[in-house]
Amino acid sequence: MSARERIRAVAETLREPRSVNWISDQADAAWSTTNEELQALVEQGQLRRVEAGETTRYQPDYTRLLFEEIRTLIEENTREELRNELAAITEEIEEWQATYDVETWEELEQSLADGDLSSGELSERRDVITRWEPNLEDRHLIKHALALYSDVEAAREQMIDVANRAVR
């Protein structure tokens, strides 16, 4: 990866606002290159600049990321594929709820403190917990994608129609 690619990779995965210095260190890139790349990402709308006292920090535009994920889901999957994935995720969560007699992954996490669990049972529950939360996030995104599917399809068709008229 080039320095600019490393900077972008670090910037895209930020969970909290970070300074140019921090991003530069993480990307193993020169401060000046990092600063230039971050400015470009702000101008492109991919990052937001956050003023924290006298320090400027950067974070991803989470709204844009959300809509990009939804758009990708719609572009790469049929409506039926999304429905099937939603059903599979829901079924898996319901199985975990029944198996462990809990409603949420937090309740399952609390059960780790039970002194009666073997190391194998603890390991199994930890594995389920690590999959449960991402499943909830995926389910949430898929629901949004299904809700917006028709609108995105209509917008895509309109864009194609406009492009075809311009070519004629």
C-alpha positions as CSV (number, residue, x, y, z in Angstrom):
1,M,0.0,0.0,0.0
2,S,1.1,3.5,-0.7
3,A,1.3,6.1,2.1
4,R,-1.9,7.7,0.9
5,E,-3.7,4.3,0.8
6,R,-2.6,3.6,4.3
7,I,-3.8,7.0,5.5
8,R,-7.2,6.3,3.8
9,A,-7.4,2.9,5.4
10,V,-6.7,4.3,8.9
11,A,-9.2,7.2,8.4
12,E,-12.0,4.9,7.2
13,T,-11.8,2.7,10.3
14,L,-11.7,5.5,12.9
15,R,-14.2,4.9,15.8
16,E,-13.5,8.3,17.4
17,P,-12.1,11.6,16.2
18,R,-8.3,11.5,15.9
19,S,-5.6,14.0,15.2
20,V,-3.3,14.2,12.2
21,N,-0.4,13.1,14.4
22,W,-2.3,10.0,15.5
23,I,-3.4,9.1,12.0
24,S,0.1,9.7,10.7
25,D,1.6,7.4,13.3
26,Q,-0.9,4.6,12.6
27,A,-0.5,4.9,8.8
28,D,3.3,5.1,9.1
29,A,3.2,8.2,6.9
30,A,4.7,11.6,6.9
31,W,2.7,14.3,8.7
32,S,2.5,16.5,5.6
33,T,1.3,13.7,3.4
34,T,-1.3,12.7,6.1
35,N,-2.5,16.3,6.5
36,E,-2.9,16.7,2.7
37,E,-4.7,13.4,2.4
38,L,-7.0,14.2,5.3
39,Q,-7.9,17.6,3.7
40,A,-8.7,15.8,0.4
41,L,-10.9,13.4,2.2
42,V,-12.8,16.2,4.0
43,E,-13.3,18.0,0.6
44,Q,-14.6,14.7,-0.9
45,G,-17.1,14.4,2.0
46,Q,-15.6,11.2,3.3
47,L,-14.3,12.7,6.6
48,R,-15.5,15.4,8.9
49,R,-13.2,17.8,10.7
50,V,-13.9,18.2,14.4
51,E,-12.5,21.0,16.4
52,A,-11.5,19.9,19.9
53,G,-10.1,22.9,21.7
54,E,-7.0,23.9,19.8
55,T,-6.7,20.5,18.1
56,T,-8.3,19.5,14.9
57,R,-9.4,15.9,14.7
58,Y,-10.9,13.9,11.9
59,Q,-13.6,11.2,11.8
60,P,-15.5,9.4,9.1
61,D,-18.9,10.8,7.9
62,Y,-20.9,8.0,9.5
63,T,-24.1,9.0,7.7
64,R,-22.4,8.7,4.4
65,L,-20.9,5.3,5.4
66,L,-24.4,4.1,6.4
67,F,-25.9,5.0,3.1
68,E,-22.9,3.6,1.2
69,E,-23.4,0.2,3.0
70,I,-27.1,0.2,2.2
71,R,-26.4,1.1,-1.4
72,T,-23.9,-1.7,-1.7
73,L,-26.4,-4.2,-0.2
74,I,-29.0,-3.1,-2.8
75,E,-26.6,-3.1,-5.7
76,E,-25.1,-6.5,-4.9
77,N,-28.2,-8.4,-3.8
78,T,-31.6,-9.1,-5.1
79,R,-34.6,-8.2,-2.9
80,E,-35.1,-12.0,-2.4
81,E,-31.5,-12.5,-1.3
82,L,-31.8,-9.7,1.3
83,R,-35.1,-11.3,2.6
84,N,-33.4,-14.7,2.8
85,E,-30.4,-13.2,4.7
86,L,-32.7,-11.3,7.1
87,A,-34.6,-14.6,7.8
88,A,-31.4,-16.5,8.3
89,I,-30.0,-13.9,10.8
90,T,-33.3,-13.8,12.7
91,E,-33.5,-17.5,12.9
92,E,-29.9,-17.8,14.2
93,I,-30.6,-15.1,16.9
94,E,-33.8,-16.9,17.9
95,E,-31.9,-20.2,18.2
96,W,-29.4,-18.5,20.5
97,Q,-32.2,-17.0,22.6
98,A,-33.8,-20.5,23.0
99,T,-30.6,-22.4,23.5
100,Y,-29.3,-20.0,26.2
101,D,-32.7,-18.8,27.6
102,V,-31.8,-15.2,27.1
103,E,-33.2,-12.3,25.0
104,T,-30.1,-10.3,24.3
105,W,-26.4,-10.9,23.8
106,E,-25.8,-8.8,26.9
107,E,-27.8,-11.3,29.0
108,L,-25.7,-14.1,27.4
109,E,-22.6,-12.1,28.4
110,Q,-23.8,-11.9,31.9
111,S,-24.2,-15.7,32.0
112,L,-20.4,-16.0,31.6
113,A,-20.1,-15.3,35.3
114,D,-22.0,-18.5,36.1
115,G,-19.6,-20.7,38.1
116,D,-21.2,-23.9,36.8
117,L,-20.0,-23.5,33.1
118,S,-17.2,-25.6,31.8
119,S,-14.4,-24.0,29.7
120,G,-16.0,-25.4,26.6
121,E,-19.3,-23.9,27.4
122,L,-17.6,-20.5,28.2
123,S,-15.8,-20.6,24.9
124,E,-19.0,-21.5,23.0
125,R,-20.9,-18.6,24.6
126,R,-18.1,-16.2,23.9
127,D,-18.1,-17.2,20.3
128,V,-21.9,-16.7,20.1
129,I,-21.5,-13.2,21.7
130,T,-18.9,-12.2,19.1
131,R,-21.4,-13.2,16.3
132,W,-24.6,-11.9,17.9
133,E,-23.8,-8.1,17.9
134,P,-22.6,-8.0,14.2
135,N,-25.7,-10.0,13.3
136,L,-27.9,-7.3,14.9
137,E,-26.0,-4.7,12.9
138,D,-26.4,-6.6,9.7
139,R,-30.1,-7.2,10.3
140,H,-30.6,-3.5,10.9
141,L,-28.8,-2.6,7.6
142,I,-30.7,-5.2,5.7
143,K,-34.0,-3.9,7.0
144,H,-33.0,-0.4,5.8
145,A,-31.9,-1.8,2.4
146,L,-35.3,-3.5,2.0
147,A,-37.2,-0.4,3.0
148,L,-35.3,1.7,0.4
149,Y,-34.9,-0.9,-2.3
150,S,-37.7,0.4,-4.5
151,D,-36.6,4.0,-4.2
152,V,-33.0,3.1,-5.1
153,E,-34.2,1.0,-8.1
154,A,-36.4,3.9,-9.3
155,A,-33.5,6.4,-9.0
156,R,-31.2,4.0,-10.8
157,E,-33.7,3.6,-13.6
158,Q,-34.2,7.4,-13.9
159,M,-30.4,7.8,-14.1
160,I,-30.2,5.3,-16.9
161,D,-33.1,6.9,-18.8
162,V,-31.4,10.4,-18.5
163,A,-28.1,8.9,-19.7
164,N,-29.8,7.2,-22.6
165,R,-31.6,10.4,-23.7
166,A,-28.3,12.3,-23.5
167,V,-26.6,9.8,-25.8
168,R,-29.3,10.0,-28.5
